Amino acid sequence: MDFSVPERVSALLPPIRELVQRELFPLERELAERGWNAVLPRINAAREKVKKAGWFAPHISKEHGGLGLSLLEFAFVSEALGQSPLGHYAFNCNAPDIGNMELLEKFGSEAQKKKWLAPLWRGEHRSCFSMTEPDHPGSNPAWMGTLAKKDGDHYVINGRKWFTSSADGAAFAIVMAVTDPDNENPYARASQIIVPTDTPGFRIVRNISVMGEPGEGYPSHAEIAYENVRVPRANLLGEEGAGFVLAQERLGPGRIHHCMRWIGICERAFELMCQRAVERELSPGKPLGTRGPVQTWIAESRAEIDASRLMVLQAAWKMDRDGPHAARDEISTIKFFVANVLQRVLDRAIQAHGALGLTDDLPLAYWYRHERAARIYDGPDEVHQSSLARRILRERGLDVRKGGDR
């Protein structure tokens, strides 16, 4: 397999990296210290420059105004954008909007595409994805309490969600709700429904404080109450009962996006660590990089980042070629492997910077706070590891789910 940079994106990457460094790097400290709203006008100015360059929403088809990049092609762009916490937002391919765009483009009706997808890919509004619940484990998406009952031509939704990322300021939510609670197949009980956030009964209870930060706007995680929220049945996304299937369609590419973003973070952290090793002197004429432990951090980080990239590109290539189901082992593998590499590289980079690494003078502490969740969202490490191991053992004749029956 050839994992060199595809010709279609090779010319894009240098100017994209240059724009990220010039326009976004200078905003990172203020983002960490003063929050989203303080830097939003300048982020939007950067967005206009991205639009003018023709790079906006690069993952979306040309038909809908994007660059039409394949998953493998977009992976290279995602890594470049991941080097700043603001990169994906500036290019309008940030989570959860990117996943919602992909869902609407693939499963939305023409009316839904016109009303919700078009303004989303144009960057005119934001969205959120509302699935996780405080009273049910996120690792079991087939078990949830939020109900959507039919009432004539409408659904009436009641329930509570949390960690609905970026709900603060979003125009609409795609809500996972149970529409057929008595279905014998637990994976066919839920549906996905588009809910405008100005619908009566949609209430943001709070932006959840995470690692000491409540967040606002795009980098926030809301708890939401759905209290007799009434929406037309025409807002159903895809078929009724297909909520779990759509979630898997969304999460497969989403894990590629996340992993390549994490690799971008790792590359930025790695470069900062190497600069520190060269420039910081422990005593006159004795740079930090002359010490064996620091050399080990650099060598191990380089090896782990390179291995991660090849694993993710291979998963993206297979998904492009054969679809998400064929690549599920690769997707599980990269999800827990790259998330752990991210934690180790960030930790080493912070250690190399000493007390400076704990401050918001650099983006390392911001990422350390915000990206610890990488080992939890989109499936905890342990779930992916267990699922992968079960499939491997099943191929060898051992069905773990049946108590070891051969």
Number of C-alpha atoms within 10 A of each C-alpha: 5 8 11 9 14 13 9 10 14 13 11 13 17 11 11 19 17 12 17 23 15 12 18 20 17 12 18 20 17 14 19 20 13 11 18 19 14 13 16 15 11 14 20 14 12 22 21 16 17 19 16 10 11 14 19 25 29 22 26 20 15 12 8 15 17 18 17 16 18 16 21 24 22 21 25 23 25 28 26 25 30 24 25 25 23 23 28 23 22 27 26 24 23 21 21 21 24 25 23 21 25 19 19 21 18 13 15 20 16 12 11 18 18 13 11 22 24 18 14 22 23 15 21 9 16 24 30 30 23 27 22 23 21 13 11 14 12 19 16 11 20 18 17 24 19 22 23 28 18 16 12 9 9 17 22 19 26 20 18 24 24 22 22 26 23 24 29 23 15 19 18 21 24 24 26 27 25 27 23 19 19 10 12 9 11 16 16 20 23 29 27 29 26 22 23 18 21 11 14 13 17 21 17 18 13 15 24 19 12 13 11 8 15 15 19 18 19 23 19 22 23 26 22 22 20 22 15 18 21 21 22 16 17 14 19 22 22 19 13 17 22 17 28 19 17 19 17 15 18 19 18 22 21 18 21 25 27 24 29 26 26 28 27 25 26 28 23 21 25 21 14 18 25 19 15 17 22 13 12 16 14 13 8 7 9 13 15 22 22 14 12 10 12 19 15 13 20 21 11 15 24 16 10 19 21 12 14 22 22 13 19 26 23 20 28 28 21 20 23 17 13 11 15 21 14 14 20 17 18 20 29 21 19 25 25 21 21 26 23 17 20 28 18 17 26 26 17 21 27 22 16 24 20 11 9 14 22 16 17 16 15 19 23 24 20 21 19 18 13 15 18 15 13 21 19 17 16 19 20 17 19 13 16 22 17 12 14 18 13 16 15 14 13 15 9 10 12 16 16 14 9 8 8 11 9 10
